[in-house]
Amino acid sequence: MLPFSVVLLLLCATPLPTPSVALPFEQKGFLDFGKSIDVEGVMMMMINDEEEGSAVEEYYKPEYYKPDQPTCPFGCQCNQKVVQCSDLGLHYVPYDIPPETRLLDLQSNQITEIREDDFKGLSNLYALVLVNNKISRVHPRAFMPLRRMQKLYFSHNQLTAVPKNLPSSLVELRIHDNRIKKVAAGDFSGLGSMNCIEMGRNPIQNSGLEPGAFDGLKLTFLRISEAKLTGIPKDLPVGLHELHLDQNQIQAIELEDLRQYEGLHRLGLGYNHIRHIEHGSLYYLQNLRELHLENNRIPNVPGGLAGMKYLQVVYLHSNNISQVDMNDFCPEGFGVKKTYYNGISLFDNPINYWEVEPATFRCVSNRMAVQFGNHKK
């Protein structure tokens, strides 16, 4: 058993034809980000992908491969195509990595740069873990041998730019907690298989996302939390299911901000500075299951929630909401709402909860799903 805990993205939802209690939405196939990566979880994803045939092509044996001469870098553990070299104080990617390696774990070392030939001969690699190093330089040709790689975990380093020439096979990229200020047009070119990018906790402003930065991507998951955004970015991939922009400096949601993201199932805008949500700006999110607007400065329940047929979870706590009207959450007619609410959080708002009509929450699964709590003046 590998000594790491599993941290997975939460929750799953299925639209139903009649009002029902459904499980919340779940984005499957991704590990949630953290200071370390759960290698065992990555292995399970690799096995699942191989069973489904998405772990790319048949196994390739380089010409110099000699199965009777197994190799393993000094100090590392090599077992069943998994090479673990974490927490060894390494300053460089080690030599003698077996060419059949599918998962290479180099997290929590002292590596400062990735050199041109560091991954030479590793054409079978599925996942590369470089989390929690001190990497600030990546040779532009370093990843070119990795033509089958699907998962690249590069969080908690010192990158100032998105690495160049990422493999076209890449499905998931984690570059959380680096020093990236700009995403240029073309940084993600040729990555048509990519469906997940985690790039939070980088000092990115709206001006740092150049026009065309995400062109050609078919993402379902994008996180740019803990950055320096003051508004919802323009021209993000239209097929997103999850968009996380929490802990930025966003001040308002304008009418056109979310128009092109009709497929969103989960939207995270908590811990911003939002004071104003323009009427009708949420109208386009008819497939939304989960909405995070907690810890903002919103003065009232946003308009349009009652018309969202599949909305199940709404976080509105720690705002400036003083009144809740009877039709703020539930539609007036029967048969409009397809799933009941599983959770509505309204605590830490200046609401006199005893003045709220009981019928306000007529489309909630049970009374414990609504949280008022106390307001701290």
C-alpha positions in Angstrom: 0.0 0.0 0.0 1.4 3.4 -1.0 1.6 6.0 1.8 -0.7 8.6 0.4 -4.3 9.5 1.0 -6.8 9.7 -1.8 -8.4 13.1 -2.5 -11.0 13.1 -5.2 -13.3 15.7 -6.7 -16.8 15.5 -5.1 -20.4 14.8 -6.1 -22.5 13.6 -9.1 -25.8 14.6 -10.7 -28.1 13.2 -13.3 -31.0 15.2 -14.7 -34.3 13.5 -14.1 -37.7 14.0 -15.9 -39.6 14.6 -12.6 -38.7 16.4 -9.4 -36.5 14.1 -7.4 -33.7 14.0 -4.9 -30.6 13.5 -7.1 -27.0 13.2 -6.1 -24.9 16.4 -6.8 -22.7 16.7 -9.9 -19.4 14.8 -10.0 -16.6 15.5 -12.4 -15.0 12.0 -12.8 -11.5 11.0 -13.7 -9.6 13.8 -11.9 -7.7 14.1 -8.7 -8.3 17.2 -6.7 -5.2 19.4 -6.2 -3.1 19.5 -3.0 0.4 19.9 -1.8 1.1 16.3 -2.8 -0.3 13.9 -5.4 -1.7 10.6 -4.5 0.3 8.2 -6.6 -2.1 5.3 -5.8 -5.0 7.4 -7.2 -3.0 8.1 -10.4 -2.3 4.4 -10.8 -6.1 3.6 -10.5 -6.9 6.2 -13.1 -4.2 4.7 -15.4 -5.6 1.2 -14.9 -9.1 2.5 -15.7 -8.0 4.3 -18.8 -6.2 1.2 -20.0 -9.3 -0.9 -19.5 -11.3 1.7 -21.4 -8.7 1.9 -24.2 -7.9 5.5 -23.6 -4.4 5.1 -22.2 -3.2 5.4 -25.8 -1.9 2.9 -28.3 0.0 -0.4 -27.6 3.1 -0.6 -25.5 6.2 0.5 -27.4 9.6 -1.0 -26.7 12.6 1.1 -27.6 15.3 -0.5 -29.7 17.8 -0.5 -26.8 15.3 -2.1 -24.4 16.8 -5.2 -22.7 14.3 -6.8 -20.3 17.1 -9.0 -18.8 18.9 -5.9 -17.5 16.4 -4.1 -15.2 17.4 -0.6 -14.0 16.2 1.6 -11.3 17.6 5.0 -10.2 19.5 5.0 -7.0 17.3 5.5 -4.0 14.1 5.1 -6.0 11.5 2.3 -5.8 10.6 0.6 -9.1 7.6 -1.7 -9.3 5.3 -2.7 -12.1 6.2 0.3 -14.4 5.9 2.7 -11.5 9.0 4.6 -10.4 8.8 6.5 -7.1 11.6 9.0 -6.4 9.8 11.4 -4.1 11.3 13.0 -1.0 14.9 12.1 -1.9 16.4 15.6 -2.0 17.1 15.2 -5.7 18.4 18.3 -7.6 17.9 16.8 -11.1 15.8 14.2 -12.8 17.7 10.9 -12.2 19.2 8.7 -14.9 18.5 5.1 -15.5 14.7 5.4 -15.5 13.3 2.2 -17.0 12.0 2.8 -20.5 8.8 0.9 -19.8 7.9 3.3 -17.0 4.3 4.4 -17.0 4.2 6.6 -13.9 7.2 8.6 -12.7 6.9 10.3 -9.3 9.4 13.0 -8.6 7.4 15.1 -6.1 8.8 16.9 -3.1 12.5 17.1 -4.2 14.8 20.1 -4.8 14.7 20.0 -8.6 15.3 23.4 -10.1 15.2 22.7 -13.9 14.0 20.2 -16.4 16.7 19.5 -19.0 16.4 18.6 -22.7 17.2 14.9 -22.3 15.7 14.3 -18.8 12.9 12.1 -20.2 14.6 10.7 -23.3 13.4 7.2 -24.1 10.3 7.4 -21.8 7.8 7.3 -24.7 5.5 5.0 -22.7 5.0 7.4 -19.8 1.4 8.0 -18.8 1.8 10.3 -15.8 4.6 12.6 -14.6 4.5 14.0 -11.1 6.8 17.0 -10.5 4.8 18.6 -7.6 6.5 20.6 -4.8 9.9 21.2 -6.3 11.7 24.4 -7.2 11.5 24.2 -10.9 11.8 27.6 -12.7 13.2 26.5 -16.1 12.0 23.9 -18.5 13.8 23.2 -21.8 11.5 23.7 -24.7 12.2 20.2 -26.0 12.0 18.4 -22.7 8.6 16.9 -23.1 8.9 16.0 -26.8 9.7 12.3 -26.1 6.6 11.9 -24.0 4.2 11.4 -26.8 1.8 9.1 -24.8 1.7 11.2 -21.6 -1.8 12.0 -20.4 -1.3 13.5 -16.9 1.2 16.2 -16.0 1.3 17.4 -12.3 3.5 20.5 -12.1 1.9 22.4 -9.1 3.9 24.1 -6.3 6.9 25.1 -8.3 8.4 28.4 -9.6 7.3 28.4 -13.2 6.8 31.9 -14.8 5.3 30.6 -18.0 3.3 27.6 -19.3 5.9 25.0 -20.4 6.4 24.8 -24.2 5.7 21.9 -26.5 3.4 19.9 -24.3 2.5 16.5 -25.7 -0.6 16.5 -27.8 -1.8 13.4 -25.9 -2.1 15.4 -22.7 -5.5 15.2 -20.9 -4.8 16.8 -17.6 -2.4 19.6 -16.6 -1.9 20.9 -13.0 0.2 24.1 -12.7 -1.3 25.4 -9.5 0.7 27.6 -7.2 3.5 28.9 -9.5 4.5 32.4 -10.7 2.7 32.5 -14.0 1.4 36.0 -14.9 0.5 35.5 -18.5 -1.1 32.8 -20.7 -0.2 33.7 -24.2 -2.1 32.7 -27.4 -0.6 29.4 -28.5 0.5 28.2 -25.1 -2.1 25.4 -25.4 -2.0 24.9 -29.1 -2.3 21.3 -30.4 -3.8 20.1 -27.1 -7.1 18.9 -28.5 -7.3 16.0 -26.0 -6.9 18.2 -22.9 -10.0 18.4 -20.7 -8.7 19.6 -17.4 -6.4 22.6 -16.5 -5.7 23.6 -12.9 -3.8 26.9 -12.7 -5.0 28.6 -9.6 -2.7 30.5 -7.2 -0.8 32.2 -10.0 -0.6 36.0 -10.1 -2.8 36.1 -13.3 -4.8 39.3 -14.0 -7.5 39.5 -16.7 -5.0 41.3 -19.0 -2.6 38.3 -18.6 -5.1 36.0 -20.4 -4.3 36.9 -24.0 -7.1 36.6 -26.6 -6.9 33.1 -28.1 -5.1 31.7 -25.0 -7.6 28.8 -24.8 -8.4 28.4 -28.5 -8.8 24.8 -29.6 -9.2 23.4 -26.1 -12.2 21.2 -25.3 -11.9 21.6 -21.5 -14.6 20.3 -19.1 -12.7 21.6 -16.0 -10.9 24.9 -15.5 -9.7 26.4 -12.2 -8.1 29.9 -12.0 -8.8 30.4 -8.3 -6.6 32.5 -5.9 -5.4 34.7 -8.7 -5.8 38.5 -9.4 -8.9 38.4 -11.7 -11.2 41.4 -11.3 -13.9 40.1 -13.7 -15.0 36.8 -15.3 -12.5 36.1 -18.1 -13.7 36.3 -21.7 -13.4 33.5 -24.3 -12.9 30.5 -22.1 -13.7 27.1 -23.6 -17.4 26.9 -24.3 -17.7 23.2 -23.3 -16.8 23.7 -19.6 -18.7 21.7 -17.0 -16.8 23.2 -14.1 -15.4 26.7 -13.8 -13.7 27.7 -10.5 -12.8 31.4 -10.1 -13.0 31.5 -6.3 -10.7 33.8 -4.2 -10.1 36.4 -6.8 -11.1 40.1 -6.8 -14.2 39.9 -9.1 -16.6 42.7 -8.3 -19.6 42.1 -10.5 -21.3 39.6 -12.8 -22.4 41.3 -16.0 -25.1 40.2 -18.4 -22.9 38.7 -21.0 -20.2 37.3 -18.7 -21.7 33.7 -18.7 -23.6 33.7 -21.9 -21.4 31.1 -23.7 -21.1 28.7 -20.8 -24.5 27.0 -21.1 -23.0 23.6 -20.3 -21.7 24.5 -16.8 -22.7 22.2 -14.0 -20.6 23.8 -11.3 -19.6 27.4 -11.0 -17.3 28.7 -8.2 -17.3 32.4 -7.5 -16.9 32.3 -3.7 -14.6 34.6 -1.7 -14.6 37.5 -4.2 -15.7 41.1 -3.9 -19.0 40.7 -5.8 -21.5 43.4 -5.0 -23.7 43.4 -8.1 -25.2 40.5 -10.2 -26.9 42.0 -13.3 -30.4 40.7 -13.7 -30.5 37.9 -16.3 -26.8 37.1 -16.1 -27.5 33.7 -14.6 -30.3 32.9 -17.1 -27.9 31.1 -19.5 -26.9 28.5 -16.9 -29.8 26.2 -17.3 -27.8 23.1 -16.7 -26.2 24.4 -13.5 -26.2 22.0 -10.5 -24.0 23.8 -8.0 -23.4 27.6 -7.5 -20.8 29.1 -5.1 -21.3 32.8 -4.2 -20.4 32.6 -0.6 -18.2 35.3 1.1 -19.0 38.1 -1.2 -20.9 41.4 -0.7 -24.2 40.5 -2.5 -27.2 42.4 -1.1 -30.0 40.1 -2.3 -30.6 36.6 -3.6 -29.6 36.6 -7.2 -32.4 36.6 -9.7 -33.0 33.6 -11.9 -32.3 30.8 -9.4 -36.0 29.7 -9.4 -35.8 29.1 -13.2 -32.8 26.7 -13.0 -34.4 23.3 -13.4 -31.4 21.2 -12.2 -29.9 23.5 -9.5 -29.3 21.5 -6.3 -26.8 23.4 -4.2 -26.4 27.1 -3.6 -23.9 28.7 -1.3 -24.9 32.3 -0.4 -23.6 32.5 3.2 -21.5 35.4 4.4 -23.0 38.1 2.2 -25.2 41.1 2.9 -28.5 39.5 2.1 -31.2 40.9 4.4 -34.4 39.5 2.8 -35.5 36.3 1.2 -38.7 36.4 -0.9 -41.0 33.4 -1.4 -40.1 32.8 -5.1 -36.3 33.5 -4.9 -35.4 29.8 -5.0 -38.5 27.8 -6.2 -40.6 28.3 -9.3 -44.3 29.2 -8.9 -45.6 26.4 -11.1 -45.4 22.7 -10.7 -43.3 20.5 -13.0 -40.7 23.3 -13.7 -38.1 22.1 -11.2 -36.6 18.8 -12.2 -34.5 18.1 -9.0 -35.0 19.2 -5.4 -32.4 21.3 -3.7 -29.9 19.3 -1.5 -28.5 22.4 0.1 -29.0 26.2 0.5 -26.6 28.0 2.8 -27.7 31.5 4.0 -26.0 31.7 7.3 -24.0 34.8 8.3 -26.4 37.1 6.5 -28.5 39.9 8.2 -31.7 37.9 7.6 -34.5 37.7 10.1 -35.1 34.0 9.4 -38.4 34.0 11.4 -39.8 36.4 8.8 -39.1 34.0 5.8 -42.3 32.3 4.5 -42.1 28.5 5.0 -43.3 28.0 1.3 -40.0 29.7 0.2 -38.3 26.3 0.4 -41.1 24.2 -1.0 -38.7 22.6 -3.6 -36.0 21.6 -1.0 -35.5 17.9 -0.3 -35.8 18.4 3.5 -35.7 21.1 6.1 -32.1 20.3 7.2 -30.9 21.3 3.7 -31.5 25.0 4.5 -28.9 26.6 6.7 -29.6 30.1 8.3 -27.4 30.1 11.4 -26.5 33.4 13.1 -25.3 36.7 11.6 -22.2 38.3 13.2 -22.7 42.1 13.2 
